[in-house]
């Protein structure tokens, strides 16, 4: 996959794209002169959990994260903690 921004193409590292397959329920794009971001939101076909993966380009670098649950036995169901796991 490649991202085009301000007339320049940047390759997205394979680590950002591998290991996920989910039904997309939402897509968000944002950008300015410095960079461009893409967020994909969906549900995993394996366990029906929400999946959010973000890929963004800032100047000449590409970053990617996946939001995951942070397990904590003291949390109630409505107090689920999440963190962004770096995929690179």
C-alpha positions in Angstrom: 0.0 0.0 0.0 1.2 3.5 -0.8 0.0 6.9 0.5 0.0 9.9 -1.8 0.2 13.3 0.0 1.1 16.6 -1.5 2.2 14.9 -4.7 4.7 12.5 -3.0 4.2 8.8 -2.6 5.2 6.9 0.6 5.2 3.1 1.0 3.3 1.8 4.1 5.3 -0.8 6.0 4.0 -4.3 5.8 3.8 -4.4 9.6 1.0 -1.8 9.4 -1.1 -4.0 7.1 -0.5 -7.6 8.1 -2.4 -9.7 10.6 -5.8 -8.1 10.4 -9.0 -8.9 8.7 -12.2 -7.3 9.8 -15.5 -6.0 8.5 -15.1 -2.2 8.2 -17.9 -0.2 10.0 -16.2 3.2 9.9 -13.5 5.0 8.0 -12.0 8.4 9.1 -9.5 10.5 7.1 -7.8 13.6 8.2 -4.9 15.6 6.9 -3.1 18.9 6.6 0.2 20.1 5.0 2.3 18.1 7.5 0.6 14.7 7.2 -2.4 12.4 6.6 -4.2 10.0 8.8 -6.5 7.0 8.2 -8.5 5.2 10.9 -10.3 2.0 10.1 -12.9 0.8 12.6 -14.7 -2.6 12.4 -15.4 -5.9 14.1 -13.1 -8.9 14.1 -14.6 -12.0 12.3 -12.9 -14.2 14.9 -14.3 -12.9 18.2 -16.7 -10.1 17.3 -14.6 -7.5 19.2 -14.2 -4.0 18.0 -11.0 -3.3 16.0 -9.5 0.1 15.3 -6.3 0.5 13.3 -4.7 3.9 12.6 -2.1 4.6 9.9 -0.7 8.0 9.5 2.0 9.7 7.6 3.9 12.6 9.1 6.4 14.2 6.8 8.5 11.3 5.6 7.6 8.7 8.2 4.7 6.3 8.5 3.3 5.3 11.9 0.6 2.6 12.7 -1.2 1.6 15.8 -4.0 -0.7 16.8 -6.3 0.1 19.7 -6.5 -2.9 22.1 -8.2 -3.6 25.4 -6.1 -3.2 28.5 -7.2 -6.1 30.8 -7.9 -5.1 34.4 -9.9 -7.3 36.7 -11.0 -4.3 38.8 -12.8 -2.6 35.9 -16.5 -2.8 35.4 -17.8 -3.6 31.9 -18.5 0.1 31.2 -14.9 1.0 32.3 -12.9 -0.8 29.7 -9.4 0.6 29.3 -7.7 0.8 25.9 -4.2 1.5 24.7 -2.6 2.0 21.3 -0.1 -0.8 20.4 2.6 0.2 18.0 2.6 -2.2 15.1 6.2 -1.5 13.9 
